[in-house]
Amino acid sequence: MLATDGTLSLAPHGQGAEWIGSAVLGESLLARRDDTWRRLKVCRNTACGVAFYDRSRNNNGVWHAVRKCGNPANLRASRARKAEDTDSGR
């Protein structure tokens, strides 16, 4: 909304789903402006799909919860590598 003094303010508009949609769009705009958008991610576990805010120092988080999604994926990858090494005769 543009005020008479020339200041611009963001406020959700509408009711129900329309209000939620406008609130999400407003927060998305603010996140882009503040450069926090790049920290909004989706869990790499395709069965999970939870959106999360990456608080890691170097912005390299890929799991919403390492214990729930990361450890099982890392264990599967490790077992697959070991099986591949065994199959190739290493």
N, C-alpha and C positions, 0 to 999 in steps of 0.2 A: 504494500500500500504506500502511495506517495502522499506525504503530509504537505500541508500548505507551506511549511518552512523549507521544503525541498528534501527532507530526509526520507529515506526509503526503509520500510520495515516489512518483514515477512511474517505472515500469520496464516495458519491453516484456514481454509474456507469450506463451507458446506456442512453437511451432516452425514454421519455414518461412513460408508465406504469412500464417499467423495472427500470427507474431511481427512480420513487416513491417507488417501492418495496424495492430497495436497501437502499434508504434514511430511510424508516421506520425500516428496519432491523438494520441499523446502530444506529439509535436513541434508538431502543429497547435494543441493546447491551450496550450502554452508560447508559441507565436508570437502567439496572440490575447492572452494575458496581457501579453506584452512589447510589444505594438503593432507587431510586425514583420509580421503577417499581411497588412496592406495592401500590403506591398512584394512579395509573392509574386504573380507575374503569368504570363500565357500570352502568347507572342509573337503580335502582331496579324496576322502572315502566316498565313493559314488553312492553307496547305500545309505549314507548319512545325509549329506547335503546341507548341513547346518551352516548358516552364515555366522561369522564371528569377526571380532575386531582383533587384529594381530598386534599384541603389545610387546612382541619381541624387539630387542634392541636394534637388530639389523633388518627387521621387516621380512623375515624368511619363514614365518610360521605357515604350515600347510594343513595342520589338523586342528579341529576345534578343541579336542581334548586328546592329548598324546596317549594317555592310559586307555581310553576307550577306542580310538580310531587309529592312532599312530603305531602303537606297539603291535597289534595284530598284523597290520600291513607290513611293518618292518620284519616281523618274524616270518611271514609268508615269503617275502623277498629273499631273506637269508636262507631259508630252506630250499628255495628254487635255485639259488646260486650254488649251494652245496650239492644238490642233486645234479646240476649241470657239470660241476667239477668231477663228480663221481662217474657220470656217464662218459665224460671225455677222457677218463683215465688219469686224471691229475692226482 
